[in-house]
Amino acid sequence: MDGLFQFGLLAFISVFTMVNLIGVIPVYTGLTAAMSEKDARNVAYKAVFIALMTLLLFAFTGGFIFTFFQISVNSLKVVGGIIFFMAGYDMLQARFVRTKADNETVKEFAKDVAITPLAIPIISGPGAITAAIVMMNDSPLMMQKLILVFAIALVLLITLLFLLSARRIIKFPGESGNKILMRIMG
């Protein structure tokens, strides 16, 4: 029992730190600033659901996929590092905002930003995916695998709650504070 609790705590902390809730909020508010409250909520729900499916897919099949394509975890870290560098650079410039094309509806725009960049790579980025894969591969017991799935779901539920209240949270630091937070996270 004690070993399962320790594993659960390790799984929760590992996934929680890789998801980086503080870094998600300024990106989410920046991308959904021009949307209605309802559309922004839909983006949050969709982004968290896609992130959950992505993390679970990689947790259960990641080892096989990496073996099949002969990809190492280090390769994932390099590619993820490049993606995070580009996202971080945009955040450092306080301009992490994808603009809506003229012929694109709000629904299409919301659908796009929910998938990329919010769900992948911001919420379920290379760090979270790698943590899910490594922890699943290091879990010989079925109970450990279930605890990992629960930890991933719990972290993403907390992420959803933060995203749903992000507009209220971001009012405290204001627009300048949002840019500062975005630059710090970048």
C-alpha positions, 0 to 999 in steps of 0.5 A: 500500500505504501509503495502504491501511494508513493508511486501515485504521488510520484506520478501526480507530481511528474505529470503536474510539473510537466503540464505547467498550469501556470504557463498554460493560463497566459497562453490560453487567455491570449489565444481566447481573448477575442472569443466569447465566454462560451467559445473560450469554455469550449476551447478549454474542454476540447483542449483538455480532452485532446490532451487527455487522449494524447497522454493516454494514447502515448502512455499505453502505446508509446513504448511500442511506437518508439520501438517500431519507429526506432525513436529514442526518448532523447530524440523526443526531447530534442524535437520537443525542445525545438518546439518549446524554444519556438513557443518560448521565444514567442512567449518571451516577445509576449506575442503568443497569439495565433491570428484568425484568418479572414475566411476562418469562422470563430468555430474553426479558429477555436477548434484549431487553437484547442488542438494546436497549440493548447492541447499539443504541445502546451498541455500535453507536450513532450515532457508530459508525454515522456513522463507518461511513457516512462512511468507506464513502462516502469509500472509492472503492476496493473494497479500502478498503471491504473494509478498513473491513468488516474493521476493523468486524469486528475492533473488534467481535471485541475488543468480544466478548472484552471482554464475555466477560471483563467479569465478571472485569474488573469484579471488580478495581474491585468494585461501587463501582468499577463504579458509578464507571466507569459514572458516569465513562462517563455 
